[in-house]
Amino acid sequence: MSIINSKRLVLKKISTKDVNQLIKNLNNWNIVKWLVNVPYPYTINDANFWIDKSNNEELCLNIYKNNILVGGISIDKRDRNVNELGYWIGEEYWGNGYALEACQSLISYFFLNSIEKTIYCGHMKGNEKSKKIILKLGFKKINTGKKYSVSRKEEVKDIIYELEKS
């Protein structure tokens, strides 16, 4: 089981005691409107699905600050069967650099512990906060496309980036 420590955060599997906090965080339209794979409203069944996914995939983790669940993060195989970085931070924790710090830690762990040499990441058109983080991480824009957003129940424009192991 992967536990990744950064300067201020711990990335680890979600604990069942944190399910209510997970549901509370992801029942926020300001968060889920930018996430393609997270339904809205977010239910206990959705939380149980995430727990199962987290238990079955090494790098599907949650972000903790002082033992409090503040977000989620993963590098997993998605739509195009490539390694894709995804993350979210609870709205009350925005503006503290947690997304950038968590992503840097997970990316470093991934490249140190994998033979893979490329990670992809994307954001919906209009999500300038995520774009800023992705560019700070060193990702380069490679394409635009469309994805179906479960929360929005519609196809959305997606900007796609890649990061090569250096």
C-alpha positions in Angstrom: 0.0 0.0 0.0 1.4 3.4 -1.0 1.7 6.1 1.5 3.5 9.2 0.2 4.6 12.0 2.5 5.2 15.5 1.3 6.2 18.6 3.3 2.7 19.3 4.6 0.6 16.4 3.3 0.1 12.7 3.3 -1.2 10.8 0.3 -2.8 7.5 1.2 -5.8 5.2 0.9 -9.0 6.6 2.2 -10.2 5.4 5.6 -13.8 4.4 6.1 -14.0 7.0 8.9 -13.5 9.7 6.2 -16.4 8.7 4.0 -18.7 11.5 5.3 -16.0 14.1 4.7 -15.5 12.7 1.2 -19.2 13.0 0.5 -19.4 16.5 2.0 -16.4 17.7 -0.2 -17.7 16.2 -3.4 -21.3 17.4 -2.9 -19.9 20.9 -3.9 -20.8 22.0 -7.4 -17.8 24.4 -7.4 -15.5 21.3 -7.3 -17.3 18.6 -9.3 -18.3 20.9 -12.2 -14.6 20.6 -13.2 -14.3 16.8 -12.8 -15.4 14.5 -15.6 -15.6 11.3 -13.6 -17.4 12.4 -10.4 -21.2 12.4 -10.3 -23.3 15.1 -8.7 -24.9 14.9 -6.3 -22.3 12.6 -4.7 -23.8 9.7 -2.8 -22.7 7.0 -0.4 -22.7 4.6 -3.4 -20.3 6.9 -5.2 -18.0 7.0 -2.1 -18.1 3.2 -1.9 -17.1 3.0 -5.6 -14.1 5.3 -4.9 -13.1 3.2 -1.9 -13.2 0.0 -4.0 -11.2 1.7 -6.8 -8.7 3.0 -4.3 -8.3 -0.4 -2.7 -7.7 -2.0 -6.1 -5.4 0.6 -7.8 -2.1 1.5 -6.2 -2.1 5.2 -7.0 -5.7 6.1 -6.3 -5.2 8.0 -3.1 -6.6 10.7 -1.0 -4.9 13.9 0.3 -4.7 14.4 4.1 -3.5 17.5 6.0 -3.1 16.9 9.8 -5.1 13.7 9.4 -8.0 15.6 7.8 -9.2 14.5 4.3 -8.7 17.6 2.0 -8.7 16.1 -1.4 -8.2 13.2 -3.8 -5.5 12.3 -6.3 -4.7 9.5 -8.7 -2.6 8.4 -11.6 -4.5 5.6 -13.3 -5.4 4.3 -16.7 -8.4 6.1 -18.0 -10.2 6.7 -21.3 -7.3 6.3 -23.6 -5.5 3.6 -21.6 -2.7 5.9 -20.7 -1.5 7.1 -17.3 -3.5 10.1 -16.4 -3.2 12.4 -13.4 -6.3 13.6 -11.7 -6.9 15.5 -8.5 -9.3 17.6 -6.5 -9.1 19.7 -3.4 -12.0 20.6 -1.0 -13.1 24.2 -1.6 -12.3 25.2 2.0 -8.6 24.2 1.3 -8.2 26.1 -2.0 -5.4 28.6 -2.2 -2.9 26.8 0.0 -0.8 25.1 -2.7 -2.1 21.6 -1.7 -2.9 20.5 -5.2 0.5 21.5 -6.6 2.3 19.9 -3.6 0.3 16.6 -3.8 0.7 16.4 -7.6 4.5 17.0 -7.3 4.8 14.2 -4.7 2.7 11.7 -6.7 4.4 12.4 -10.0 7.9 11.9 -8.3 6.7 8.7 -6.7 5.3 7.4 -10.0 8.4 8.1 -12.1 10.7 6.6 -9.4 8.6 3.4 -9.0 7.5 2.8 -12.6 9.1 2.0 -16.0 6.5 4.4 -17.5 8.0 7.6 -19.0 4.9 9.7 -19.7 1.9 11.0 -17.7 -1.0 12.8 -19.2 -3.3 15.3 -17.6 -6.2 17.4 -18.7 -8.6 20.1 -17.7 -11.9 21.4 -19.0 -11.8 24.5 -21.0 -12.3 27.4 -18.6 -10.7 25.8 -15.6 -7.9 28.3 -15.3 -6.9 27.2 -11.8 -6.2 23.7 -12.9 -4.4 24.9 -16.0 -2.1 27.0 -13.9 -1.2 24.0 -11.7 -0.7 21.7 -14.7 1.7 24.2 -16.3 3.6 24.7 -13.0 4.1 20.9 -12.9 5.9 21.1 -16.2 3.2 19.5 -18.4 3.1 20.6 -22.1 -0.1 21.1 -24.1 -0.4 18.5 -26.8 -4.0 18.5 -27.9 -7.6 19.4 -27.4 -10.5 17.0 -27.3 -13.9 16.2 -25.8 -14.8 14.2 -22.8 -18.2 13.3 -21.2 -18.7 14.9 -17.9 -20.7 12.8 -15.5 -21.5 15.7 -13.2 -22.5 18.0 -16.0 -24.2 15.2 -18.0 -22.8 16.6 -21.2 -19.7 16.5 -23.4 -17.1 19.2 -22.5 -14.0 20.6 -24.2 -10.8 19.1 -22.7 -7.3 20.4 -23.0 -4.7 17.6 -22.9 -1.2 17.8 -21.6 1.8 15.4 -21.2 4.7 15.2 -18.9 7.8 13.2 -19.9 10.1 11.7 -17.4 13.3 13.8 -17.4 
